[in-house]
Amino acid sequence: MLKEAIFTVDSQGEGISNKLTFGGIADKTLILSAILLAAGGWTWRVFSIQGVQSLAYYLIAGIIFCLGSSIWTFNRPESANITGPINAIFEGFVLGSITAIFEVEFSGIVIQAAASTVAVLIILVLVYKFRFVRVARSFRTIVILSVLGILLANLSTWLLSLLGVKVTYLYETGPVGILIAFLIIAFAAMNLILDLDFIEDSIARGARKSLEWFGAFALIVSLVWLYPEIVRFLVRLKRR
């Protein structure tokens, strides 16, 4: 999710070639996506040779690095041209490991989840392009608070698990669990709409071209959140 204050405008009148554009962000998003897919492919190669147990290091290192680099990049957006590609590698490790683990139990889930993610992305772009959803202040507030609530719930569940307390409502396969999983996907998708809205607004205000890497970084982060949530949703449906 992008923060509006990050896309500052240079008041000294830079030329058009030095301004942020959708095309520039799209190009850099494709670059980061290619890096992510290559890293994910590497974890699958490791998985095919050494088995699923070998993915633990990739998964743990990927999660730790992604969290740290995301915090760093959102506070220092100008560094995204460096941290973005590196982060994409570790995001690929995480997504590749997660999908390989679930593919062992549910054959074909990778294709289903990937196709669903692409479909959701296309729908979101069309919904935003044709203004079926208006990003008003109330919409933005609801999405941001909901995302923070989801993050807090997951963090609380993890901390409680360390104390031996199991919270099953977030992971159960019954109607409640499936509804929760669907709502999380919905808010992850709406988070992408916020990203698109902030980028469009920043272009209109003449944000610097150097921030295209940050725009691409933020979009990839949102997509990386969306994909595993779709995987979890499909897993719950299959385990019923």
N, C-alpha and C positions, 0 to 999 in steps of 0.2 A: 504494500500500500504506500502510495507516495504522499509526502507531506508538502503542502502548498508552499511553505516558506522556503523550501529547498530550491525551487526554480526561480531564483532571483533574476532580475532583468538588469542588464548593463545599460545604464542611462547615457553612455557616451556615444551612442549611435553606431553600433557595429553594422557592417554590411550584411546583406541577406545571406551570403555564403557562411556567415558565422553564427547563424541562428539555428535553433533546434527545429527539426522537421520530422514529420511522421515517417517519411522515407528513410531518414537516417536512423531513427529508432528501429524501424522494421529490419533494416540491414543488420544492425548490431544484435537484434533479437535472434535473427537467423544464425548469426555467428555463434552466439552463446548456446543456442539450441543444438547446433552441430557438435559443439564441444561436449555438451551434456550427454548427447546420444552416444558419442564416441566413448566417453567414460563409462556410461551404462553398459555399452557393448563389451568393454574390457572386463567388467565385473561378471558378465555372463560367460565370458571365456574362462575366467578363473573358476566360476561355478561348474562349468562343464568338465573341467579337468580335475579339480580338487574337491568338488562337492560343496554342499550348502554350508557346512561348518566353516569353510575358509572365508566366508563373507562377513564374519563377525567384525573383523578389524576394519574392513571397508565401511561397514555400516556405522560403527561407533565413531571412527575418525571423521567420517563424512558429516554426521550429525553435529559433533562438537565444532568442527571447522565452519560449517554452514551457519550455525548460530552466532559464532564469534564474528565471522566476516560480515554477516548481515547487519549486526549491530554497528560494526565499524563503518560500513559503507553508507548506511542510512544517516549516520552522523557526519560523514565526510564524503559526500556524493561525488566530488571531483576525483576521488580515487577509484571510481567504478571501472575505469578503463583497464585497471590492473586487477582489482579484486573481483570484478565481474567474471572474466574468463577462468580465474583460479576457482572461484566459488562454483562455477558451472561444472568443473571437474568433480568436485566433492558432492555436488547435488546429483551428478550422474552416478557416483558410487552409492549414494543412499537409495535412489530410485531403482537402480539396477539390482541392489541387494534385496530390497523389499519385494520387488516383483519376482525375483528368482525364488525367494523363500515361499511365496504364495503359489508360484507356478508348480512347485513340487506337489502341493496338495490339490490344486485346482488347475488342471491343464487347460491352456487357452485363455486364462484370465488376463494375461498381458495384452493380447490383441484386443480383447473386449474393453479393458480399461483405457488403452491408448486411443481406440476409436471413439470411445465415449468422451474422453477429454477433448479431442479434436472437434467433435460435434458440439460440445458445450461452448468451446472457444468461438467457433463459427457463428453459433446462435447469438452469443453475447455481442460479437462485433456487429452483427446485423441489427440486433436490438438497440445497440447504442447508436449506430449509424442512422437509423430511421427514427430515432428518438421515441421508441416505444416506452422507454423509461427515462424520466427526468431526474437528473441528479440535483435535487434540491437540498437545502441545508438539513432538513429533517431526515431525508434518505441517507445522507452522509453520516449523520450522527448515529442513526440506528445501526448502520453497517459497522461503523468503527467500534461502538460499544459492544455489539454482538461478537465481533472478532476478538476483542479483548476478553470478553466473557468466556469464549471457547478456549482461548489460550490459558486463562486462569483455571478453568475446569480441568484441562489436561494436566497442567502443572500440579494442581492439588491432588489429582488422582495418582500421579507419579509419586509425589511426596508421601501420600498415605500408603502406597504400596511398599515403600521403603520401611514403613512402620508396621507392616504386616496386615494392614487394613485393605480389604479388597472392595473396590467400588465397581460393580458390574453393569450398572445401567448404561454406561457409555459404550459398552462392548457387547451387550447381549444381542442375541439373534431374533428376539421376539419383536412384536410390533413397535414397542417403545424404542428399542435399540435401532431399528431400521428407520424410524421417524427421525431420531436424533441424527443419524448418519446423513439422511437426506437434507436436513436443515443445515448441517455443517457444509455440505456441498453447495447448497444455495447461497450461503453467506460467503463462501470462498469465491463463487462465481460473481457475486455482487461486488466483491473486493476488486475484481478485475475491471468492472465497470468504473469504479472510483479511479483506478489507475488511468484508464482511457480518458476520463473526464479531466483529471489533473494535467495530463499530457496535452490535451487539446487546449486547455486554458493557458498553459505555459507557452505553447506555440503562439497563441493569440497575443500574449504579452511580450513576445520576443525574447524568450529564454535563450541562454547561451548554448551553442552547438556542442560544447564539451560535455554537456549534461545528457547527451543522447545515450551514452553508455549507462548512465544511471537509470534512465527511463527503461532501457532494455533489461537492465538488472532487476528492476522492480517488477516488471511483467513476468520475467522468468521465475522470480520468487513466488509470485501468486500462482502461476501454473504448477510449480513444484508442490505447492500446498494442495492444489485441486486434485492432481493425479492420484496421490496415495489415498486421499479421502474417497475417491471413486473406487479404488481397489478395495478399501475396507467395506464400502457399501456392497460391492459385488460379492465379497467373501461372506458377508452376513446373509445375503440372499441364498447363496449356495449351501450354507450350513443349516438352513432351516429344515 
